[in-house]
């Protein structure tokens, strides 16, 4: 448990890609505390009180790169999605959900 702690100081090694828009970020990186080894997160003031939302998880680095590009296209359109669903299976997400 708490494998996420080991990810704190090595983001540059884990980063697949990162897009910084005017008021949002799409970030894709490898993780060690989820059911799949790669995930894309979005931080945008319209969603989740501007906290990160994990929108997709991937089995391979290649799928993560394609998924990242897909989410950048979605988030740079004139009309944004009505909502973003958090699909995270991280240890910390499971822990926080147990308190709800």
Residue, then its C-alpha position, 0 to 999 in steps of 0.5 A: x500500500x502507498x506505492x504512490x509515495x514512490x512516484x513523488x520525485x520522479x515525474x520527469x521519468x514517468x511523464x509520457x506527455x503534458x499539454x498546458x492550455x490557457x486554464x487547463x492541463x492534460x497530463x499522461x504518465x506512468x503510475x505504480x498504484x493503479x490497475x493499469x500502468x498508465x493514465x491521463x489526468x485533466x485539471x480544469x476549473x470546470x471539473x472537480x473544483x479544478x482538482x485532477x480527474x483521471x479520465x483514462x487508463x492504459x495497458x501500454x505506453x503506445x496506447x497512453x500516447x494515443x489516449x493523451x492526444x485524444x484528450x488534448x483534442x477533446x479539451x481544445x474544442x470549442x465545446x467541452x464535455x458536460x462532465x468528466x468521469x474519474x476512472x482512477x483505481x489508485x490506492x489513494x483514490x480507493x482510500x478516499x472513496x472508503x471515507x464517503 
